[in-house]
């Protein structure tokens, strides 16, 4: 019996609330369910593996687009082909994406069924002649993946094309609010009969979140986004209300309650460097008092600085009061007393802009906290002051300050307009605000040091086929039990 791919959604149970109605309660997703006869995994000819790869941010749009496109390709391909969606982050990074975690839990997708980028060696598969890449929600590979460009067979994206970096293959790019819109279009135009309610719900919710509930004032939704949301709603009239979907996904996106201190600091972090001094600046979405009361905070801050080679950590907290107004606070952690003193003096004395800082209680000499009276000073506006503080420190030490270096998120310029539109979903934040889009846009070929450059664990094609076989057996068991 030959290798035959299956990729489907299996609904179980009945809906009890809007959330269960959306995800149909115990919804189960089998990612690559394969029927294998004994010895069929050992083929004489190497079998190509078609990897549907989302972008390095692995936001909800990227994740769902990869899953749904792999579903469509498997359903519509008659040949014996295997399509595997790969989440383009380390498995340990998933908890930083609250809306993704919420989505997976509501659909009852065990993380064990997903394949993450640090679990599959795409370069080894490519060298073995067993890899075809389909890029979804991005079209630029990082420098570390430059050798994979020749394996790219197709691109489906909704960002402006970077001509110098785009792979030489079939490229389908359209400037819409959500890549899930383009996947929906592909399904409805190519094989509308395969679209079930569950797949429609995945795409529907993702488009609504990406397009900020289709708000005309925000202006992120294009006519095509609106058209395909309406088509999904017409095909499946019992889909939940847009506002309910948006509110729950948006709440999950900004929920940091389950994160460790290290994850909180890493979730939205930038780094500036000068003459060997590294300063991490992290945006944290919680009240400063609650942050300072976290158990083992000082030890966690020390560990973070050591792990990330930072001399200074600036935490910029933000939350919204009962009037839905933003409240900003600062915390500067630095074991080097002279450096901490210089940073605090520059920030306290600044008049352009004036932060209007008021010292907040702190129980540790290495940690200075402030209430920020001027809530219009975002992290983007704070960065020049921090550069100035490093210059002042080197001046006081009579050390040439050199040229500043700024690290942090990449693809920032390429996604600038989309990010600005997305910021409008959080009331009270300025147009140049950088913090709201979570997680930050990832590194690409414009930045040399991609987190994946350190190498990947080996996961061969045979291991993937074995993983899929196990899923198939699990799926068969579930189907057998459900019949009983």
VENQUI-V819436 format. One record per helix or strand of 2 or more residues. SS is the DSSP state (h for helix, s for strand). FROM is the first residue (numbers start at 1). LEN is the number of residues. If there is no record, write none. Layout:
# VENQUI-V819436
SS_FROM_LEN, SS_FROM_LEN
This chain:
# VENQUI-V819436
s_4_7, h_18_6, s_28_8, s_49_5, h_60_17, s_82_6, h_91_6, h_98_10, h_111_3, s_115_2, h_117_3, h_122_6, s_131_6, h_143_9, s_152_6, s_170_4, h_179_16, h_197_14, h_212_3, h_223_13, h_242_12, h_261_7, s_269_6, s_277_8, h_288_5, h_297_11, s_312_9, s_326_8, h_337_13, s_357_4, s_367_6, h_379_18, s_405_3, h_416_8, h_451_4, h_461_23
